[in-house]
Amino acid sequence: MLDLVIGAMTEPFDAGERELYVEASIGVATYPQDGHDADTLIRNADAAMYLAKSHGRNGYQFYRPELNRLRPSASESGYAETGQANPAGT
């Protein structure tokens, strides 16, 4: 399923006279293995997303507990201020 999403994202989008290319990095956290509440699942998916980004765009990674040692702080990801993972567009 994730491969289909990533594959669809690699196709250009027509926007008038321009073609737009979108890249995606997906982090996956599953209930209940990776968290028992929405905040924990979002933080863990965010950690997995940063790992996906570190391997290049257009990929995905599943959460693993050791990722908590590797992920940026909440203020770096934008999560603390907005409750959303990096709204600035990374």
N, C-alpha and C positions, 0 to 999 in steps of 0.2 A: 504494500500500500504506500509506504513512504517513498519507495522508488518511483511510483507513478506520480506522486505529488512533485517530487524533485524534477522528474522528466517533463512534466507539464510546465514547470516554472522556467525551464531552459528555452522554451519556444518564445520568439519575440511577440510582443503585443503591438498591434497597429494603433497609433494615436495620430490620426490625421495623416500628415505627410512624414511622420517619423515612426521609427520602430523603437520600442522600448524593451530593454532586457532587464529582467528581474532575477536576482539571485536569492537563494534561501538557505538558511542554516537552521536545522530543526533539532531541538532537544526534546527527548521523550522521558517522562517519568510516569509510572503507573501506580494506581491505587490497588491494593494497600501496601505493596512491596516497598514503594519509594516514599510513602507519606500517607498520613491519615487525615490530613486537612488540606484545603485549597492552597493556603500560603506555603506549606511545606512542599507540596507538589510543584507549585510554580517556581519556587527557589531551586528545587532539584532539576527541573526541566531547564531552567536558566543555566545551571552549571553544565548540563549536557550540551546545551546550545553553544556555549563558549568553547567546549572541546571540539564540536563540529566546525566552528569557525576557524579554530587553530589548524585544522586539517585542510583548509581551503573551503571556498564557498560551495553552495549546492550540495550539501551533505547533511547527514543526520547522525546523532549519537544517542545511545540510551544512557540514562543515569546509572552511575555506580557510586557507592559511598565515598570512595577516595577522591572523587571530583570536588567535594566540599573543601578540600585543602588547596585545590588549584584555582577555584573560581575567584573572580574579582569581588571586592567588597560590595555591599548593597549600594553604596553611594556611587561607585564606579559604574554599576550596571544601570542605574536610574531607578531601581526597584524601590528604594527607600522613600523617594520623594513622591512617586506617583502611584505605587502599587502595581506598576506595569514594568515588564522587562524592557529596558532601554528604549524609551519612546523616541529617542533622537534618530533612530533609523539604522542601527547597526545590525 
